[in-house]
Amino acid sequence: MLYLVENEDNKERLHWDNRFSVRVPGGAEASFETYFNAFPASYWRRWSQLDSVQLTMRIDGTASISIYRSKSNGTRVAIDTHLVTDERVTFDLALKNFEDGGWLWFDVTAETDTTISEAAWVAPVDAGEQQLPDGRTIPASERRVSVGIPTFNRPADAVAALEALTEDPVIDDMIDAVLMPDQGTQHPADEPGYEAAVEKVGGRFHEFRQGNLGGSGGYSRIMYEALGDGAAGAAESPFVLYMDDDIAIEPDSILRAVQAARYAASPIIVGGQMLNLQERSQLRTMGEAVGTHDFMWTAAAHSVYDHDFAHYPLGFLGHDRDRKNPDAYNSRALHRRIDVDYNGWWMCLFPRVVAQEIGQPLPLFIKWDDAEYSLRAAAHGFATVTWPGAAIWHMAWADKDDAIDWQAYFHLRNRLIVAALHHDGDAEGIVRSMRKSTFKHIACMEYSTLAIQIEAMRDFLAGPDQLFEILDTALPRIQNVRKKYSDAVVIDSAAELPAATGAPGVPLKDVGGRLAKIKKIPWLLKGVKHLLSSEDPRHHAAPQLNLTAEEARWFTLSRVDSATVSTAGGTGVAFRKRDRALAQELVEETRRVHKEIVECFDEMKNTYRAAFADLTSRESWKQVFDAQ
């Protein structure tokens, strides 16, 4: 469903044995109004030099080719229909109708058995020069890219990523260099298939063994080497593409990202969208923004999460019975152009000129380095665009515990650092949202999370001078802090503990709907009352409840003294035990640090901004890499 939609009345299925052609049986119909085959015309209208595009294909057989466009609300508009027999055809299509949104696509009705091959959306002219934010122009870039894939103890994934780069000859021909910082102890070089994959890449492959400097250290090494500052001698490409190692990729996405960047009127960062690796038909996110009031990640305006094309194809505008229901789900939102603040580095392409202008990533280890880089680029006049139809498959966030495990330290510390660098307001909105999360952590007996968040705030207040120094030491320190708390200890199964004793009357899930807010008020009052009472030590010997990760909500856990909670991936459980004295201690310390952040935020902004140039300089990163 990401590639084509077959008419449900077809008597025969469509057939294909490669990525470049499809056989449509006589009498069958198919639509290419799909994520990977429709053309995101509104994005080309907004960001490119083009005012038209060409659709070209080879038809062997006889078929009607019907061309359509959509409006920003998804409404279909017919453009033209052509009966074609054994011919290569080209259709010229204007982009003037796509200011706010819309796609272009074609449908096929086969009169005889028909093979469609070599279909493509083609620019009618070569890419031209681009205008920089200061008014200068640069020549058009060649269709070449250096691909960087940092890896950490995922040798099989890393080898699979290398193999994907060379499976499509067009993509393989575009790649100047493949840069792979290896920061783990399980090396791709020891994995079956590595030598064959590297042999296909040839002299373009460059591996860098270094300590665990996190995602920012891996990606910074890629940018450092790609810009010619390292000893690897990597080719100087006009574009640098970041990709995670634990992904699956549609290879054509690389071509699409490069072409979008080449044809942009001004240099832009081109982000790939994320599809769900465990639910392949699901689009995880359309685009990301940073909230101005609390400086927290949020969905970009008008975007949707977790859209499943298997159930709601791109052309699904809703059922007739739902016409008067404004809450009925459909695919209309996917036709509106989405403007973003940043794109995740699961797949993100940078023009060389942007990297040369704004410098290296911040030394943040993980989290917020991608958001910060795009915010910095925007301040220099370079936009970030999350491009539909250019995508990778990646593990969805819902299948990770990164909001409560060791990563919570980096989430908070780096959020504060990036806010100090880019937030125009005070810290009140940020701290207000932190207070809300503090209550949830206490209610859910997530004491280890609060403890490392206190460390995160203290490290933020310590200033920027230590960021390079603690780049490779913060993680082991935080892991040692977490070991002191039972909620951070994962055992294989709740079966290793006594059977759950039960908690009568405790709500186990959110009923949702309009009653949810009404019910949450008494739930909150009962939860607070229980949290203020003394815990029953009997419940520390056996859990009261065994909960899944989805069931572990504040209105449940705030009403019990213990529970097992499964990890997001279902690989084990943590036995959480309520400790009122510990909770009070953590809350009081959290409040003290919150107060200090509010009082010192303007000072911290000045301090971090004064150090910005050094934190992002190639000279500073060179010292880090030379020490590896």
C-alpha positions as CSV (number, residue, x, y, z in Angstrom):
1,M,0.0,0.0,0.0
2,L,3.0,2.3,0.1
3,Y,3.6,1.7,-3.6
4,L,0.3,0.9,-5.3
5,V,-3.4,0.3,-4.7
6,E,-5.1,-2.4,-6.6
7,N,-8.8,-2.1,-7.5
8,E,-10.7,-4.5,-5.3
9,D,-12.8,-5.6,-8.3
10,N,-9.7,-6.8,-10.2
11,K,-10.0,-10.5,-11.2
12,E,-6.2,-10.8,-11.2
13,R,-3.4,-9.4,-9.1
14,L,-0.7,-7.1,-10.4
15,H,2.7,-8.7,-10.7
16,W,6.3,-7.5,-10.4
17,D,9.6,-9.1,-10.0
18,N,11.8,-6.0,-9.6
19,R,11.5,-2.4,-8.4
20,F,11.3,-0.8,-11.8
21,S,8.3,-2.4,-13.5
22,V,4.8,-3.7,-12.9
23,R,2.5,-5.9,-15.0
24,V,-1.2,-4.9,-15.0
25,P,-3.5,-7.7,-16.3
26,G,-6.0,-6.8,-19.0
27,G,-9.2,-5.4,-17.4
28,A,-7.4,-4.6,-14.1
29,E,-7.1,-1.1,-12.6
30,A,-4.5,0.3,-10.2
31,S,-3.8,3.6,-8.6
32,F,-0.3,5.1,-7.9
33,E,-1.8,7.6,-5.5
34,T,0.6,6.2,-2.8
35,Y,3.3,7.4,-0.5
36,F,6.3,6.3,-2.6
37,N,4.8,6.7,-6.1
38,A,2.8,9.9,-6.0
39,F,4.7,13.2,-6.4
40,P,4.6,15.7,-3.4
41,A,3.9,18.6,-5.7
42,S,3.3,21.2,-3.0
43,Y,6.8,20.7,-1.6
44,W,8.4,21.2,-5.0
45,R,6.1,24.2,-5.5
46,R,7.2,25.8,-2.2
47,W,10.9,24.9,-2.1
48,S,12.2,24.2,-5.7
49,Q,13.3,26.2,-8.7
50,L,10.7,24.4,-10.8
51,D,7.3,25.6,-12.0
52,S,6.5,22.3,-13.8
53,V,7.4,18.6,-13.7
54,Q,7.2,15.8,-16.2
55,L,5.8,12.3,-15.8
56,T,7.4,9.8,-18.0
57,M,7.0,6.0,-18.4
58,R,7.2,3.1,-20.8
59,I,3.9,1.3,-21.7
60,D,4.1,-2.2,-23.3
61,G,0.5,-3.1,-24.0
62,T,-2.6,-0.9,-24.2
63,A,-3.7,1.1,-21.2
64,S,-5.5,4.3,-20.1
65,I,-3.2,6.6,-18.1
66,S,-5.3,9.0,-16.0
67,I,-3.5,11.8,-14.3
68,Y,-4.8,13.5,-11.2
69,R,-3.8,16.1,-8.6
70,S,-5.2,16.7,-5.1
71,K,-6.0,19.9,-3.2
72,S,-4.6,20.6,0.2
73,N,-7.7,18.9,1.7
74,G,-7.2,15.8,-0.3
75,T,-9.9,16.4,-2.9
76,R,-9.1,14.7,-6.2
77,V,-9.0,16.8,-9.4
78,A,-8.8,15.1,-12.8
79,I,-6.1,16.5,-15.1
80,D,-6.1,14.3,-18.2
81,T,-6.5,10.8,-19.6
82,H,-4.5,9.2,-22.4
83,L,-4.9,5.8,-24.1
84,V,-1.4,4.5,-24.8
85,T,-0.2,1.5,-26.8
86,D,3.4,0.3,-26.8
87,E,5.0,3.7,-26.4
88,R,7.2,5.8,-24.1
89,V,5.2,8.8,-23.0
90,T,5.9,12.1,-21.3
91,F,3.3,14.4,-19.7
92,D,4.1,18.0,-18.8
93,L,2.4,19.1,-15.5
94,A,2.3,22.5,-14.0
95,L,3.0,23.1,-10.3
96,K,1.0,26.3,-9.9
97,N,-2.0,24.8,-8.1
98,F,0.0,23.5,-5.1
99,E,0.6,26.5,-2.8
100,D,-0.8,24.9,0.3
101,G,-0.6,21.2,-0.4
102,G,-1.4,18.5,-2.9
103,W,0.1,15.6,-4.8
104,L,0.3,14.5,-8.4
105,W,-0.2,10.8,-9.4
106,F,-1.6,8.6,-12.2
107,D,-4.0,5.7,-12.3
108,V,-3.9,2.8,-14.8
109,T,-6.7,0.9,-16.5
110,A,-5.2,-1.9,-18.6
111,E,-7.1,-2.7,-21.8
112,T,-4.7,-5.6,-22.5
113,D,-2.0,-7.1,-20.4
114,T,0.3,-4.2,-19.9
115,T,3.7,-3.7,-18.4
116,I,4.6,-0.2,-17.0
117,S,8.3,0.4,-16.6
118,E,10.8,3.2,-16.0
119,A,8.2,5.5,-14.7
120,A,9.6,8.6,-13.2
121,W,8.9,12.2,-12.1
122,V,11.4,14.2,-14.1
123,A,12.6,17.8,-13.9
124,P,12.2,19.5,-17.4
125,V,15.4,21.5,-16.9
126,D,18.8,21.1,-15.1
127,A,19.2,22.4,-11.6
128,G,20.3,26.0,-11.5
129,E,22.4,28.1,-9.2
130,Q,21.1,28.7,-5.6
131,Q,20.8,31.9,-3.7
132,L,22.3,32.0,-0.2
133,P,20.6,33.9,2.6
134,D,23.0,36.8,2.2
135,G,22.1,37.3,-1.4
136,R,25.1,35.6,-2.9
137,T,24.7,32.7,-5.4
138,I,26.4,29.4,-5.7
139,P,26.6,27.1,-8.8
140,A,24.3,24.2,-9.2
141,S,25.5,21.1,-7.3
142,E,26.3,17.8,-8.9
143,R,24.2,14.7,-8.0
144,R,26.7,13.3,-5.5
145,V,26.5,12.5,-1.8
146,S,28.6,11.2,1.0
147,V,26.6,8.9,3.3
148,G,27.4,8.6,7.0
149,I,26.2,5.8,9.2
150,P,27.4,5.8,12.8
151,T,27.1,2.4,14.5
152,F,27.2,1.2,18.1
153,N,27.0,-2.6,18.8
154,R,24.6,-3.3,15.9
155,P,26.9,-5.1,13.6
156,A,24.2,-7.0,11.6
157,D,22.2,-3.8,11.1
158,A,25.3,-1.9,10.0
159,V,26.2,-4.5,7.4
160,A,22.6,-4.5,6.2
161,A,22.7,-0.7,5.8
162,L,25.9,-1.0,3.8
163,E,24.4,-3.6,1.5
164,A,21.3,-1.4,0.9
165,L,23.5,1.4,-0.4
166,T,24.8,-0.7,-3.4
167,E,21.7,-2.7,-4.3
168,D,20.4,0.1,-6.6
169,P,22.9,0.9,-9.4
170,V,21.6,4.5,-9.7
171,I,22.1,5.2,-6.0
172,D,25.4,3.4,-5.9
173,D,26.7,5.6,-8.7
174,M,25.8,8.8,-6.7
175,I,27.7,7.9,-3.6
176,D,31.1,9.4,-3.3
177,A,32.0,8.1,0.2
178,V,30.5,5.9,2.9
179,L,31.6,7.0,6.4
180,M,31.1,4.7,9.4
181,P,32.2,5.7,12.9
182,D,32.2,2.4,14.9
183,Q,31.8,3.3,18.5
184,G,31.0,0.0,20.0
185,T,32.7,-3.3,21.1
186,Q,30.7,-5.5,18.7
187,H,32.2,-4.5,15.3
188,P,30.6,-4.7,11.9
189,A,34.0,-6.0,10.6
190,D,33.4,-9.2,12.5
191,E,29.9,-9.7,11.1
192,P,29.2,-12.2,8.2
193,G,28.7,-10.3,5.0
194,Y,30.8,-7.3,6.0
195,E,33.7,-8.0,3.6
196,A,31.4,-8.5,0.7
197,A,29.5,-5.3,1.5
198,V,32.7,-3.3,1.8
199,E,34.1,-4.8,-1.4
200,K,31.1,-3.5,-3.3
201,V,31.6,0.0,-1.8
202,G,35.3,-0.3,-2.6
203,G,37.7,2.6,-1.8
204,R,34.8,4.8,-1.0
205,F,34.4,3.1,2.4
206,H,35.9,4.7,5.5
207,E,35.6,3.3,9.0
208,F,36.6,5.1,12.1
209,R,37.1,3.2,15.4
210,Q,36.4,5.5,18.3
211,G,35.1,5.5,21.9
212,N,31.4,5.8,22.6
213,L,30.8,9.5,21.9
214,G,27.1,9.0,21.4
215,G,25.1,10.0,18.3
216,S,26.4,13.5,18.3
217,G,30.0,12.2,18.4
218,G,29.3,9.8,15.6
219,Y,27.5,12.3,13.4
220,S,30.0,15.0,14.1
221,R,32.8,12.6,13.0
222,I,31.0,12.1,9.7
223,M,30.6,15.8,9.1
224,Y,34.2,16.5,10.1
225,E,35.5,13.9,7.7
226,A,33.1,14.7,4.9
227,L,34.2,18.3,4.9
228,G,37.8,17.2,4.4
229,D,39.2,17.9,7.8
230,G,40.1,14.3,8.6
231,A,42.9,12.0,7.5
232,A,40.6,9.6,5.7
233,G,40.7,11.5,2.5
234,A,37.0,11.1,1.8
235,A,35.7,12.7,-1.4
236,E,34.3,16.2,-1.1
237,S,30.6,15.8,-1.9
238,P,28.2,18.6,-2.3
239,F,25.9,16.8,0.2
240,V,26.3,14.8,3.4
241,L,23.6,12.3,4.3
242,Y,23.1,11.1,7.9
243,M,21.4,7.7,8.4
244,D,21.0,5.5,11.5
245,D,22.4,2.0,11.5
246,D,19.2,0.3,12.7
247,I,17.0,1.1,9.8
248,A,15.6,-0.3,6.6
249,I,15.7,2.0,3.6
250,E,13.9,2.5,0.3
251,P,17.1,3.3,-1.7
252,D,15.3,5.7,-4.0
253,S,14.8,7.9,-1.0
254,I,18.5,8.9,-1.2
255,L,18.0,10.0,-4.8
256,R,14.9,12.0,-3.9
257,A,16.6,13.7,-1.0
258,V,19.6,14.7,-3.1
259,Q,17.4,15.9,-6.0
260,A,15.2,18.0,-3.7
261,A,18.3,19.6,-2.3
262,R,19.9,20.2,-5.7
263,Y,16.7,21.8,-7.1
264,A,15.9,23.9,-4.1
265,A,15.9,27.6,-4.8
266,S,18.1,28.2,-1.7
267,P,20.1,25.5,0.2
268,I,17.9,23.5,2.5
269,I,18.3,20.6,4.9
270,V,16.2,17.7,3.6
271,G,14.9,15.3,6.1
272,G,13.5,11.9,5.5
273,Q,10.3,10.8,7.1
274,M,10.1,7.9,9.5
275,L,8.1,4.7,8.8
276,N,7.5,2.1,11.5
277,L,10.0,-0.7,11.2
278,Q,7.6,-3.1,13.1
279,E,4.5,-2.0,11.2
280,R,5.9,-1.3,7.7
281,S,2.8,0.4,6.3
282,Q,2.7,3.0,9.1
283,L,4.1,6.5,8.8
284,R,5.3,7.4,12.2
285,T,5.7,11.1,11.8
286,M,5.2,13.8,9.2
287,G,7.3,16.5,10.8
288,E,8.6,17.9,14.1
289,A,8.6,21.3,15.8
290,V,9.8,22.8,19.0
291,G,7.1,24.4,21.2
292,T,7.7,28.0,21.8
293,H,6.1,28.0,25.3
294,D,7.8,25.1,26.9
295,F,10.7,24.4,24.4
296,M,9.7,20.8,24.0
297,W,9.4,18.6,21.0
298,T,6.0,18.5,19.5
299,A,4.3,17.6,16.2
300,A,4.5,20.2,13.5
301,A,1.3,22.1,12.8
302,H,-1.3,20.1,10.9
303,S,0.8,16.9,11.0
304,V,-0.4,13.5,12.1
305,Y,1.4,10.6,13.9
306,D,1.1,6.8,13.1
307,H,-0.8,7.0,9.9
308,D,-1.3,3.5,8.6
309,F,-1.6,3.3,4.8
310,A,-2.7,-0.3,4.9
311,H,-6.0,0.9,6.5
312,Y,-6.1,4.5,5.2
313,P,-4.5,4.9,1.7
314,L,-3.3,8.3,0.6
315,G,-6.5,8.7,-1.4
316,F,-8.9,7.7,1.5
317,L,-11.1,10.8,2.1
318,G,-13.5,9.1,4.5
319,H,-16.7,7.1,4.4
320,D,-20.0,8.6,3.2
321,R,-21.5,7.9,6.6
322,D,-18.9,10.1,8.3
323,R,-19.4,13.3,6.2
324,K,-20.9,15.1,9.1
325,N,-18.5,13.8,11.7
326,P,-15.5,16.1,12.1
327,D,-13.6,13.6,14.2
328,A,-13.8,10.7,11.6
329,Y,-10.3,9.6,10.6
330,N,-9.1,9.9,7.0
331,S,-6.0,10.7,4.9
332,R,-6.8,14.3,4.1
333,A,-4.2,15.7,6.4
334,L,-1.4,14.0,4.4
335,H,-2.2,16.3,1.4
336,R,-1.4,19.5,3.2
337,R,2.1,20.8,3.1
338,I,3.8,20.6,6.6
339,D,6.5,23.1,7.6
340,V,8.9,21.9,10.3
341,D,11.5,23.2,12.7
342,Y,13.8,20.2,12.4
343,N,14.2,16.6,11.3
344,G,15.5,13.6,13.2
345,W,18.9,12.2,12.1
346,W,17.5,8.8,11.3
347,M,17.8,10.2,7.8
348,C,18.8,13.8,7.1
349,L,20.7,15.4,4.2
350,F,22.9,18.5,4.6
351,P,24.2,20.7,1.8
352,R,28.0,21.1,2.2
353,V,27.6,24.9,2.1
354,V,25.3,24.7,5.2
355,A,27.7,22.6,7.2
356,Q,30.6,24.9,6.2
357,E,28.6,28.0,7.3
358,I,27.2,26.9,10.7
359,G,29.7,24.3,12.0
360,Q,29.7,21.0,13.7
361,P,26.9,19.4,15.9
362,L,27.0,20.2,19.6
363,P,28.7,17.7,21.9
364,L,25.4,16.5,23.5
365,F,26.0,12.7,23.2
366,I,22.4,12.0,22.2
367,K,19.1,13.8,22.0
368,W,18.4,17.4,20.8
369,D,21.6,17.5,18.6
370,D,19.4,17.2,15.5
371,A,16.8,19.8,16.7
372,E,19.5,22.2,17.7
373,Y,21.3,21.9,14.4
374,S,18.2,22.9,12.4
375,L,17.4,25.7,14.8
376,R,20.9,27.0,14.3
377,A,20.6,26.6,10.5
378,A,17.3,28.5,10.5
379,A,18.9,31.3,12.4
380,H,21.4,31.5,9.5
381,G,18.6,31.5,6.9
382,F,18.7,27.8,6.0
383,A,15.3,26.0,6.3
384,T,14.7,22.3,7.1
385,V,12.2,20.4,5.1
386,T,10.8,17.0,6.0
387,W,10.2,15.5,2.5
388,P,7.3,13.1,1.8
389,G,8.3,10.0,-0.2
390,A,11.9,10.1,1.1
391,A,11.9,7.8,4.1
392,I,13.4,5.0,6.1
393,W,11.9,2.4,8.4
394,H,12.9,2.8,12.0
395,M,11.9,1.5,15.4
396,A,9.0,3.6,16.7
397,W,9.5,5.7,19.8
398,A,6.6,3.9,21.5
399,D,8.7,0.8,21.7
400,K,11.4,2.4,23.7
401,D,11.7,3.5,27.4
402,D,13.8,6.5,26.6
403,A,11.6,8.9,28.6
404,I,12.4,7.1,31.9
405,D,15.6,5.1,31.4
406,W,19.2,6.5,31.3
407,Q,18.3,8.6,28.2
408,A,16.0,10.8,30.4
409,Y,19.2,12.5,31.6
410,F,20.2,13.5,28.1
411,H,16.6,14.5,27.2
412,L,16.5,17.0,30.0
413,R,20.0,18.3,30.1
414,N,20.2,18.8,26.4
415,R,16.8,20.4,26.2
416,L,17.9,23.0,28.7
417,I,21.2,23.6,26.9
418,V,19.5,24.0,23.5
419,A,16.9,26.3,25.2
420,A,19.7,28.4,26.6
421,L,21.1,28.8,23.1
422,H,17.9,29.3,21.1
423,H,14.9,30.1,23.4
424,D,13.9,33.8,23.3
425,G,11.8,33.7,26.5
426,D,12.4,32.9,30.2
427,A,12.4,29.5,31.8
428,E,9.0,29.6,33.4
429,G,7.2,27.6,30.7
430,I,10.0,25.1,30.6
431,V,10.0,24.6,34.3
432,R,6.2,24.4,34.4
433,S,6.3,21.4,32.1
434,M,9.1,19.9,34.2
435,R,7.0,20.2,37.3
436,K,4.2,18.3,35.6
437,S,6.5,15.5,34.6
438,T,8.0,15.4,38.1
439,F,4.5,14.6,39.5
440,K,4.1,11.8,36.9
441,H,7.5,10.3,37.8
442,I,6.6,10.3,41.5
443,A,3.2,8.9,40.9
444,C,4.7,6.1,38.8
445,M,7.4,5.3,41.3
446,E,10.1,6.3,38.7
447,Y,12.6,7.4,41.3
448,S,15.7,6.7,39.2
449,T,14.3,9.0,36.5
450,L,14.0,11.9,38.9
451,A,17.5,11.2,40.3
452,I,19.2,11.4,36.9
453,Q,17.1,14.4,35.9
454,I,18.5,16.2,39.0
455,E,21.9,15.3,37.7
456,A,20.9,16.7,34.3
457,M,19.8,20.0,35.7
458,R,23.0,20.3,37.8
459,D,25.2,19.6,34.8
460,F,23.3,22.2,32.8
461,L,23.9,24.7,35.6
462,A,27.6,23.7,35.6
463,G,27.9,25.5,32.3
464,P,29.3,24.6,28.8
465,D,33.0,24.3,29.6
466,Q,32.6,20.7,30.7
467,L,30.6,19.4,27.8
468,F,33.5,18.0,25.8
469,E,35.1,16.7,29.0
470,I,32.0,14.6,30.0
471,L,31.1,13.6,26.5
472,D,32.2,10.0,27.1
473,T,31.9,9.9,30.9
474,A,28.3,11.1,31.5
475,L,26.6,7.9,30.5
476,P,28.5,5.5,32.8
477,R,28.1,8.0,35.7
478,I,24.3,8.1,35.1
479,Q,24.1,4.4,34.8
480,N,25.8,4.1,38.2
481,V,23.3,6.5,39.7
482,R,20.4,4.4,38.4
483,K,21.7,1.2,39.9
484,K,20.7,2.6,43.4
485,Y,16.9,2.5,42.5
486,S,14.7,-0.6,42.2
487,D,12.7,0.8,39.4
488,A,15.8,0.8,37.2
489,V,16.5,-2.9,37.8
490,V,15.0,-5.1,35.1
491,I,14.4,-8.8,35.7
492,D,13.5,-11.3,33.1
493,S,9.9,-11.9,34.1
494,A,7.2,-11.1,36.7
495,A,7.1,-14.9,37.1
496,E,10.3,-14.6,39.2
497,L,8.3,-12.8,41.9
498,P,5.3,-13.8,44.0
499,A,1.9,-13.6,42.4
500,A,0.3,-10.2,42.3
501,T,-1.9,-9.6,45.4
502,G,-4.3,-7.2,43.6
503,A,-5.5,-3.6,44.0
504,P,-9.4,-3.5,44.0
505,G,-10.9,-0.3,42.8
506,V,-7.8,1.0,41.1
507,P,-8.4,2.1,37.5
508,L,-6.3,0.1,35.1
509,K,-6.7,2.1,31.9
510,D,-7.8,5.4,30.6
511,V,-11.4,5.2,29.3
512,G,-10.7,8.1,26.9
513,G,-13.4,10.1,25.3
514,R,-15.3,13.0,26.9
515,L,-15.6,11.3,30.2
516,A,-11.8,11.1,30.7
517,K,-11.3,14.6,32.0
518,I,-14.2,14.3,34.4
519,K,-12.9,11.0,35.7
520,K,-9.3,12.2,36.0
521,I,-10.2,14.8,38.7
522,P,-11.3,12.2,41.3
523,W,-8.5,9.9,40.1
524,L,-6.0,12.7,40.8
525,L,-7.4,13.4,44.3
526,K,-7.3,9.8,45.3
527,G,-3.8,9.4,43.8
528,V,-2.5,12.3,45.8
529,K,-4.1,11.1,49.0
530,H,-2.5,7.7,48.6
531,L,0.9,9.2,47.7
532,L,0.8,11.3,51.0
533,S,0.1,8.2,53.1
534,S,2.7,5.8,54.4
535,E,3.4,2.8,52.2
536,D,2.5,-0.7,53.3
537,P,5.7,-2.8,53.5
538,R,3.8,-6.0,52.8
539,H,3.4,-4.9,49.2
540,H,7.2,-4.7,48.8
541,A,7.4,-8.5,49.2
542,A,4.9,-9.1,46.4
543,P,3.6,-6.7,43.7
544,Q,0.0,-5.6,43.8
545,L,-0.3,-5.5,40.0
546,N,1.5,-6.8,37.0
547,L,1.2,-4.0,34.3
548,T,2.2,-3.7,30.7
549,A,4.1,-0.6,29.7
550,E,0.8,0.8,28.2
551,E,-1.0,0.2,31.5
552,A,1.6,1.9,33.7
553,R,-0.2,5.2,33.9
554,W,-0.1,7.7,36.8
555,F,-3.8,7.2,37.7
556,T,-3.0,3.5,38.3
557,L,0.4,3.6,39.9
558,S,-0.4,6.5,42.2
559,R,-2.9,4.3,43.9
560,V,-0.7,1.3,44.8
561,D,2.4,0.6,46.8
562,S,4.0,-1.7,44.2
563,A,3.7,-3.1,40.8
564,T,5.8,-4.8,38.1
565,V,6.0,-2.8,34.8
566,S,7.1,-4.4,31.6
567,T,9.7,-2.7,29.5
568,A,8.4,-1.1,26.3
569,G,9.9,-3.8,24.2
570,G,8.5,-6.6,26.4
571,T,11.9,-8.0,27.3
572,G,11.6,-7.8,31.0
573,V,10.0,-6.1,34.0
574,A,10.9,-3.6,36.7
575,F,9.5,-4.1,40.2
576,R,8.5,-0.6,41.3
577,K,8.1,0.0,45.1
578,R,6.6,3.2,46.6
579,D,8.9,5.0,49.1
580,R,7.3,8.1,50.5
581,A,10.5,9.4,52.2
582,L,12.6,8.9,49.1
583,A,9.9,10.6,47.0
584,Q,9.8,13.6,49.3
585,E,13.6,13.9,49.2
586,L,13.7,13.8,45.4
587,V,10.8,16.3,45.0
588,E,12.4,18.8,47.4
589,E,15.7,18.6,45.6
590,T,14.0,18.9,42.2
591,R,12.2,22.0,43.4
592,R,15.4,23.6,44.6
593,V,17.1,23.0,41.2
594,H,14.0,24.2,39.3
595,K,14.1,27.4,41.3
596,E,17.8,27.9,40.5
597,I,17.2,27.4,36.8
598,V,14.4,30.0,36.8
599,E,16.6,32.5,38.6
600,C,19.8,31.9,36.6
601,F,18.4,31.2,33.2
602,D,19.3,34.6,31.6
603,E,22.8,34.2,33.0
604,M,23.0,30.7,31.6
605,K,21.8,31.9,28.2
606,N,24.7,34.4,28.1
607,T,27.2,31.8,29.2
608,Y,26.2,29.1,26.7
609,R,25.9,31.6,23.8
610,A,29.3,33.0,24.5
611,A,30.7,29.4,24.2
612,F,28.6,28.5,21.2
613,A,31.4,29.0,18.6
614,D,33.9,26.9,20.5
615,L,31.3,24.1,21.1
616,T,30.6,23.8,17.4
617,S,34.1,24.4,16.0
618,R,36.0,21.8,14.0
619,E,39.1,22.6,16.0
620,S,37.4,21.6,19.3
621,W,36.1,18.4,17.7
622,K,39.5,17.6,16.2
623,Q,40.9,17.5,19.7
624,V,38.2,15.0,20.7
625,F,38.9,12.8,17.7
626,D,42.7,13.0,18.0
627,A,42.3,11.7,21.6
628,Q,40.4,8.5,20.5
